[in-house]
Amino acid sequence: MMADTIEITPTVHDLGAFKVRRVLPSRPRTMVGPFIFVDEFGPAQMETGHGMDVRPHPHINLATVTYLFEGAIHHRDSLGSSKTIRPGAINLMTAGRGIVHSERSPEEERAAGPKLYGMQTWLALPDGKEEIDPAFDHVPADNLPEISDKGAGATVLMGTLWGASAATPQHSPTIYADIRLAGGTLPIEAEADERAVLATEGEVTLDGARLDNFTLYILAPGHEAAIGGSGRAMLLGGAAFSTKRHVWWNFVSSSRDRIRQAKEDWQERRFPLVPGDEQERIPLPEVPKTVSYP
């Protein structure tokens, strides 16, 4: 255990074509700032003609953030959005009172055997905004600020870091960045209530101590840290929530009754369909893999 950190080892789900490593929610910690779900998937090289097919499924009271290092994912949702995300861009889908979406490898990628490597995170919506209208925002890579300093650089994905601000909408104060290191160091600013670092490749250090890749390191509030080494890491966090959030499958809410209602609504097919992807759906699981309460 490093000083001034909480370490969360990922739960690994082997999906055959690729692995998913989940660090939030976990027993030690449900959230870091608004981040209530953090998955890293890949890197993977799939067989020719195959691809990722996440069938239509629902969400409430959260926003999903998809960010790729490699590959492509075609997003469709019940608002009629249809967008292919590629490395360096951000897809932010706000579920609010309810949305349905699917995520599939684009057809042109399948022909060559798709690659897939990236981050999927969920942000809990704050009090008073849980039931806002659903929305979809795509922020291209060239709209996200890049900072660099002597062998270290970063893309600011959400919020303000190192004096640069991302255009990505946020519903509560959020920080999110993709850090790339080539022997240099960057300060981890202490302004946010809660912050965590997850190294994804290479040899990354925090205050000089080597990080295990894919482990989430939650920093103590107010601790001014420095990240260095040679590799890649994600910085995430933001304002702490004063009220508890519950997670069951794809549903997040401050109210367990609201989650029970969402379960019933999906079971009874009350959620809207996804235009262009109406034929399939993921059924409500009896025992979900993602849960923060029995």
C-alpha positions in Angstrom: 0.0 0.0 0.0 1.4 3.4 -1.0 1.2 6.3 1.4 -1.7 8.7 0.9 -3.6 6.3 -1.5 -6.3 3.6 -1.4 -5.6 0.8 -3.9 -8.4 -1.0 -5.7 -7.4 -4.1 -7.7 -9.6 -4.7 -10.7 -12.1 -7.5 -11.1 -11.4 -9.1 -14.5 -14.2 -10.3 -16.8 -13.0 -12.5 -19.6 -15.4 -12.0 -22.5 -13.5 -14.4 -24.8 -12.5 -11.9 -27.5 -11.3 -9.4 -24.9 -10.9 -8.8 -21.2 -12.6 -6.1 -19.1 -11.0 -4.9 -15.9 -13.4 -3.1 -13.5 -12.3 -1.0 -10.5 -15.5 0.8 -9.6 -17.9 0.2 -8.0 -16.0 -1.9 -5.5 -16.2 -2.9 -1.8 -13.6 -0.4 -0.7 -15.1 2.5 -2.7 -18.3 3.0 -4.7 -17.3 6.4 -6.2 -14.5 8.8 -6.9 -16.0 12.2 -7.6 -18.9 11.5 -9.9 -17.2 8.4 -11.3 -19.3 5.4 -10.2 -18.2 2.8 -12.8 -14.7 2.5 -14.3 -13.9 -0.2 -16.9 -10.7 -0.7 -18.9 -11.2 -3.1 -21.9 -8.6 -4.7 -24.2 -6.1 -4.3 -25.8 -7.6 -6.9 -28.1 -7.3 -8.1 -31.7 -10.5 -9.8 -32.8 -10.8 -12.4 -35.6 -11.7 -11.3 -39.1 -15.4 -11.0 -39.5 -16.1 -10.7 -35.8 -16.5 -7.7 -33.5 -18.0 -6.3 -30.4 -21.8 -6.5 -30.2 -23.3 -4.9 -27.1 -27.0 -5.2 -27.8 -29.5 -2.5 -26.8 -29.7 -1.9 -23.0 -31.1 0.8 -20.7 -29.6 3.4 -18.3 -31.0 5.9 -15.9 -29.7 8.7 -13.7 -26.1 8.6 -15.1 -23.9 9.7 -18.0 -21.7 7.3 -19.9 -18.3 8.4 -21.1 -16.5 6.3 -23.8 -12.9 7.0 -24.7 -10.7 4.8 -27.0 -7.0 4.3 -27.3 -7.4 2.0 -30.3 -10.2 0.7 -32.5 -13.8 2.1 -33.1 -17.3 1.7 -31.7 -20.5 2.6 -33.4 -22.9 4.1 -30.9 -26.7 4.2 -31.4 -29.3 5.3 -28.9 -33.0 5.8 -28.5 -32.7 9.5 -29.2 -31.7 8.6 -32.8 -28.0 9.3 -32.3 -25.7 7.3 -34.6 -22.0 8.0 -34.2 -18.7 6.1 -34.6 -16.2 7.0 -31.9 -12.5 6.7 -32.7 -9.3 7.2 -30.6 -8.9 10.6 -29.0 -12.6 11.7 -29.1 -15.2 11.5 -26.3 -18.7 10.2 -26.4 -20.9 11.5 -23.5 -24.3 10.0 -23.3 -26.6 11.5 -20.6 -29.2 8.9 -19.6 -31.2 11.2 -17.2 -34.7 9.8 -16.8 -33.9 7.0 -19.2 -32.2 6.0 -22.5 -31.4 2.9 -24.4 -28.2 2.4 -26.5 -26.1 -0.2 -28.3 -22.4 -0.4 -29.0 -21.1 -2.4 -31.9 -17.9 -2.7 -34.0 -18.5 -0.8 -37.3 -18.9 -3.0 -40.4 -15.8 -1.7 -42.0 -13.7 -2.7 -39.0 -15.0 -6.2 -38.9 -13.6 -7.0 -42.3 -10.0 -6.6 -41.1 -10.5 -8.0 -37.6 -11.3 -5.2 -35.2 -8.9 -3.9 -32.5 -10.4 -2.7 -29.3 -8.7 -0.8 -26.4 -10.1 1.9 -24.2 -12.1 3.1 -21.2 -15.8 3.0 -20.4 -16.9 5.1 -17.4 -20.2 6.2 -15.8 -20.8 9.4 -14.0 -23.6 9.6 -11.5 -25.8 12.6 -12.0 -26.0 15.0 -9.0 -28.9 15.7 -6.8 -31.6 17.6 -8.7 -30.3 16.4 -12.1 -30.9 12.7 -12.0 -34.1 12.9 -14.0 -33.0 15.4 -16.6 -33.7 14.9 -20.3 -31.5 12.3 -22.0 -28.8 13.7 -24.4 -25.9 12.7 -26.5 -22.7 14.7 -27.1 -19.7 13.8 -29.2 -16.5 15.9 -28.7 -13.9 15.3 -31.4 -10.2 14.9 -30.6 -9.3 18.3 -32.0 -11.8 20.0 -29.6 -9.9 18.6 -26.6 -6.9 20.5 -25.2 -3.4 19.0 -25.2 -0.8 20.0 -22.7 2.9 19.0 -22.8 6.0 19.6 -20.7 9.4 17.9 -21.2 8.7 14.3 -21.7 5.1 14.4 -20.4 1.8 15.3 -22.0 -1.9 14.9 -21.5 -5.3 15.4 -23.2 -7.8 17.1 -20.9 -11.1 15.1 -21.5 -13.3 16.7 -18.9 -13.0 19.7 -16.6 -10.0 22.0 -16.1 -6.5 20.7 -15.5 -3.0 22.3 -15.9 -4.7 25.5 -17.0 -6.6 24.0 -19.9 -10.4 23.3 -20.1 -12.2 20.7 -22.1 -15.4 21.5 -24.1 -17.1 18.3 -22.9 -20.3 19.0 -21.0 -20.4 18.1 -17.3 -23.3 17.9 -14.9 -21.2 18.2 -11.7 -17.5 19.3 -11.3 -15.5 16.6 -13.0 -11.8 16.0 -14.0 -10.7 13.4 -16.5 -7.4 13.2 -18.5 -5.3 10.9 -20.6 -1.7 11.2 -19.5 1.2 10.1 -21.7 4.7 9.9 -20.2 8.1 9.6 -21.8 10.4 10.2 -18.9 8.9 13.4 -17.7 6.6 14.2 -14.8 3.3 16.1 -14.3 1.8 17.4 -11.1 -1.6 16.0 -10.0 -3.3 19.1 -8.8 -5.2 18.9 -5.5 -8.2 21.2 -6.3 -10.7 18.4 -6.9 -12.3 16.8 -3.8 -11.5 13.3 -5.0 -8.9 12.1 -7.5 -7.6 8.7 -8.7 -5.0 7.4 -11.1 -5.1 4.3 -13.2 -2.0 3.3 -15.3 -2.9 1.4 -18.5 0.5 0.7 -20.0 4.3 1.0 -19.5 6.0 1.8 -16.2 4.2 4.7 -14.5 5.2 6.1 -11.1 3.3 8.1 -8.5 5.5 10.2 -6.2 8.4 7.9 -7.4 6.6 4.6 -6.6 5.8 2.2 -9.4 2.1 1.7 -10.1 0.6 -1.7 -11.0 -1.1 -1.4 -14.3 -5.0 -1.4 -14.2 -5.0 -0.9 -10.4 -6.9 2.2 -9.3 -5.0 4.5 -6.9 -7.2 6.9 -5.0 -5.3 9.9 -3.7 -5.8 11.4 -0.2 -7.7 14.8 -0.4 -5.3 17.7 -0.7 -2.3 15.6 -1.4 -0.1 17.2 -4.1 1.2 14.2 -6.1 3.5 13.9 -9.2 3.0 11.3 -11.9 6.1 10.2 -14.0 7.8 7.3 -15.7 7.2 6.0 -19.2 3.7 4.9 -20.1 0.1 5.9 -20.0 -2.4 6.7 -17.3 -5.9 8.0 -16.7 -6.6 10.7 -14.1 -10.2 10.9 -12.9 -12.3 12.5 -10.2 -14.2 15.6 -9.2 -16.6 16.9 -6.6 -17.6 14.5 -3.9 -21.3 13.5 -3.6 -23.0 14.3 -0.3 -25.7 11.7 -0.9 -25.3 8.0 -1.6 -25.8 6.4 -5.0 -26.9 2.9 -5.6 -26.0 0.7 -8.6 -27.8 -2.3 -10.0 -26.9 -3.6 -13.4 -27.0 -0.5 -15.8 -29.0 1.6 -13.4 -27.6 4.2 -11.0 -29.8 6.3 -8.6 -30.0 7.8 -5.2 -33.3 5.9 -4.8 -33.6 2.1 -4.6 -37.3 2.5 -5.5 -36.3 4.3 -8.8 -34.0 1.4 -9.7 -36.8 -1.1 -9.0 -39.1 1.0 -11.3 -36.4 0.9 -14.0 -36.1 -2.9 -13.7 -39.8 -3.2 -14.1 -39.9 -0.8 -17.0 -37.2 -2.7 -18.9 -38.9 -6.0 -18.2 -42.2 -4.7 -19.5 -40.6 -3.0 -22.6 -41.6 0.5 -21.6 -38.2 2.0 -22.6 -37.9 3.4 -26.2 -36.3 1.4 -29.0 -33.0 2.2 -30.7 -33.6 3.3 -34.3 -31.6 1.1 -36.6 -31.1 -1.5 -33.9 -34.6 -2.5 -32.9 -34.4 -6.3 -33.2 -32.2 -7.2 -30.2 -32.0 -6.4 -26.5 -30.1 -7.5 -23.4 -32.6 -9.1 -21.0 -32.8 -8.1 -17.4 -30.3 -10.3 -15.5 -31.3 -12.3 -12.4 -27.9 -11.6 -10.9 -26.0 -8.6 -12.4 -22.2 -8.3 -12.4 -22.4 -4.7 -11.4 -24.1 -4.0 -8.1 -23.5 -1.9 -5.0 -26.3 -3.4 -2.9 -27.9 -6.8 -2.6 
